[in-house]
Amino acid sequence: MASGGVAVASLWTEVNRCGQSGDYTRALKALSKILHENRDDVTALHCKIVCLVQNGSFKEALNVMNTHTKVLGSDVVFEKAYCEYRLNRVESALKTIESAPDQTDKLKELYGQVLYRLERYDECKTVYTDLIRNSQDEYEEERKTNLAAVVAAMSQWEKVPMEDLGLSESTYELCYNTACALIGQGQLAEAFNTLRQAEELCRVSLAEDSDVTEEDIESELAVIHSQMAYIMQLQGRTDEALQLYNQVIKLKPSDVGLLAVTANNIITINKDQNVFDSKKKVKLTNAEGVEYKLAKKQLQAIEFNKALLAMYTNQADQCRKLSSSLQSQNPGHPRPVLIQAAQLCREKQHSKAVELLQQFSEQNPESASGIKLTMAQLYLVQGHVTKACDVLRSIEEFKHKAGMVSALVTMYSHEEDIDGAIDVFKQAIEYYQAEQPGSAAHLALVREAANFKLKHGRKKEAISDLEQLWKQNTNDVHTLAQLISAYSLVDTDKAKSLSKHLPSADTMSFNVDVDELENSHGATYVRKKAGKVVGENLPKEIGQGEVKKKKKKKKGKLPKNYDPKATPDPERWLPMRERSYYRGKKKGKKKEAIGKGTQGATAAASAELDASKTATSPPTSPRPGSVTGSSTAPSGSGVVPPRQQKPSSGATRKKAPQKKKKGGKGGW
């Protein structure tokens, strides 16, 4: 017994020494010997679990905990939840954390990570805010980085306004997350400058470590450069963005999420061009583990683009398969149906496309606006203008907008349906009269309605609109003149009474020198002045003045063989082939063209020497053709997600740069 105790003590000494040096594999061997002596040793089991976690053997660690559940109890709740989190069993990790009897700080930090992965950002923000407020240790900077990542995610995916939490931009991770939040708010210029600042801080902080090479620095900067390229793409600087994206791809970063988003954004730039490059890039979006690195909206956009790429490459069955899968996963989302409709249109099946869109709009009225706009476009392509107008007028959300009114009036005018166009104006004016009376949009519609009615001879109907406009501004002479003109057809007395409001001729006269105006530099037409007459300028009497000479008409020329006694040919105005007496040319043997070609040569001799008429001459191949096509552009580009720090996995927490783990790198 004594020798056994000495052996176990020496084994524990070995475990302690290996733990301090980080040699967890050797420590596991010693722990196995200890557990061989006592398989229910709680301390040995706990140390074995920690060593397995440090070595990345999460499944084996979880098996040990599940096997010795009764012995270990709640002592290894954190380790169990962490293993489940790293094995992407996020829901199980959440249940394990919530079932813990005591919520320690490290368990709360893991809880925040789990909530972030589940995209429950509001709860996650509360957890990190509480941790920062109630703890003071060397991990405060990492907690602030995680909190900034949560704020950025809320700004990007939920469009929540940025909240100033007093987080300083002292590290490149904090700067990066701030830039992500600014992108979500549409402040692209400020976001780009913040990314520049993050790049400088990253270079400075990594240059201080002598073990870090230039390649390591560029690899760490890849996520920042990909985000810069995304901003360039949003600003329309696609060439610069494409160049930067390709630089990131060439670095081959280890982050599969970053590679997937960068490749996706290149595909969106290529659109329906350079499809072979897009087919290569799309393979990067299928890498293992991508689904755990990106947000749901990012994954959704990537799948949409895969379906569009299949359509552009004429893979109709693949496109239908992907779009149907997307529709089953996102039943209320309009984009899968739009992709299916686009594929049907490429196959010239416009009627089926309209039926598909009509069915979706009836089943999903909340998403019907965009679908109905597409239906109207398809009706216009088929030439059904009236049907397109009916569909547009059924969109309650847009039918009173100025742009929609303009489009409807234009289409009704094209169909010569003036009453329909006037009815559109009437409904829009009534809407603004009730919601925004006297507003600029209201008065603009009234003026356009009046001008339209006057243009199409509906002066009587234009009177009420003109009166309303004139009452708003009694100094508007143009409107008053239009009103008087309209009343002149209906009520002359009213027209006369209104004409009294017109300004007098004296007030409307301008002191303008006409000659000076005509001789000005910008005059396009100058009236010619009459030449001076020498002598008296008195008019001459008739008979004394100069008689105006009349031009003599020239006689028409007659043919050389014209015979005045012969009767002209009545068919002389018809072409020769259409005349009744035309019999066509006589077919005969062609005479040899003697004297043509080289001196002394005949046509027969030249034919014998013509190599193109010999049997051995190869046929000319036709010129190859090219196939072109166009369609809607792929939807949505990715945003690189905010950076997050992962919690420490061991029982002891050490901050070492080489062991520092961050999650959430990648981009949209």
Secondary structure, DSSP 8 states (H G I E B T S, - for coil): -HHHHHHHHHHHHHHHHHHHHT-HHHHHHHHHHHHHH-TT-HHHHHHHHHHHHHTT-HHHHHHHHHHTHHHHTTTTHHHHHHHHHHTT-HHHHHHHHHT-SS--HHHHHHHHHHHHHTT-HHHHHHHHHHHHHH--STTHHHHHHHHHHHHHHHHHHS------------SHHHHHHHHHHHHHTT-HHHHHHHHHHHHHHHHHHHHT-TT--HHHHHHHHHHHHHHHHHHHHHTT-HHHHHHHHHHHHHH--S-HHHHHHHHHHHHHHHTTSSHHHHHHHHGGGG-TTHHHHS-HHHHHHHHHHHHHHHHHTT-HHHHHHHHHHHHHHSTT-HHHHHHHHHHHHHTT-HHHHHHHHHHHHHH-GGGHHHHHHHHHHHHHHTT-HHHHHHHHHT-TTTTTSHHHHHHHHHHHHHTT-HHHHHHHHHHHHHHHHHHSTT-HHHHHHHHHHHHHHHHTT-HHHHHHHHHHHHHH-TT-HHHHHHHHHHHTTT-HHHHHHHHTTS--HHHH-----HHHHHTSTT-S---------SS------TTTS--------------TT--TTS---TTTTS-GGGSTT------------TT-SSTT--HHHHHHT-GGGSTTS----------------------B---EE----SSS----GGG--EE---B-
